[in-house]
Amino acid sequence: MAEGVNPDFCCHTLRDVIADLPEPASPSIYLTEEGVLMMVVGIVETEDGLAYMDQAVAYCPFCGTHIQDVEALAKEKIQ
């Protein structure tokens, strides 16, 4: 698991949203294979179909708990 990532969910709402998002909303909030919590923040139509813009989530959008250090994740990815 990536450094700076908290593997525990901070609240039941976040855990439920990640586990039970219905189609086509899924996967607007998801965990990457490396364990980084991500949120889709934009969708654009391209010649090849839909493209998604996502962002690592630093704070829970439901309870405000600090979840992961996005600066540490960015440095880890650069190295």
Residue, then its C-alpha position, 0 to 999 in steps of 0.5 A: m500500500a502507498e505511503g501516506v494512505n490510511p487503509d481504514f475508512c473514517c465513517h460509515t458513509l464513505r465505506d457505504v459509498i465506495a462499496d455500493l455505488p450504483e451504475p452509472a455513478s460507479p466509480s466516482i469514488y474508488l480505491t486504486e490498486e495501490g490503495v489510494l482513495m480517488m474521486v472523479v471530478g470531471i468527465v469529457e467526451t473525446e474522439d475515443g469516448l469518455a475521459y475521466m479526470d480524477q483527484a486523490v482525496a485528502y479529506c473525507p467529503f462526508c465527515g471531513t477526516h484527513i484520510q491521506d497525504v496527497e503531497a506524499l502520494a505525489k512525491e512517491k509517484i514522481q520518484 
